């Protein structure tokens, strides 16, 4: 996997970058939004894909 497929997720509340993942950018054009556990907020929050 190349580095261009690497994406970062940030918490929508506290803006902490907590997760990284890979994405097929040819098939998925829009940004991902996943509900993940935030270590700073200590709850499950919505994480959005950053640039």
N, C-alpha and C positions, 0 to 999 in steps of 0.2 A: 504494500500500500504506500502511496506517495503522501507527502505532506500536504498537498492541495486538497485531499479528501478529509483532512483532520478538521473537526469543528469543536468549538468551546461552548459550554453552557454557563450562563450566569443566572443567579437567583433574581427573580423579579422584584423582591422586596429589599434585600440588603446589598445587591449588586456584587456578591462574591463569586469569583470564578471557581467552580468546584468540580466540574466534570468535563471530560473530553471524550469524543467519539469519532467514528468515521461515517461518512455519508456519500452515497452515489449522487453526485451533483447533476448528472445527466437525467436521472429519473425524478429526483425530488428538487423542484425549483424553489418552492417556498421554504421559509425557515421553520425549523422544528421547535415545538414547545412540549416539554415533558414534565410531569410531576415527579420530582425527585426530593430526596432528603437533603436539607441544607444544614451543614455543620454549625454555622454561626447562629441561625434562627432556632435550631434544634427541633424543627417540624418539617413536614412534607410541604414544599412550596412549588410553584410553577417556575421552571427553568427555561429560559429562552436562548436560542442559538445567537451567538455574537458574530461579528464580522471576522 
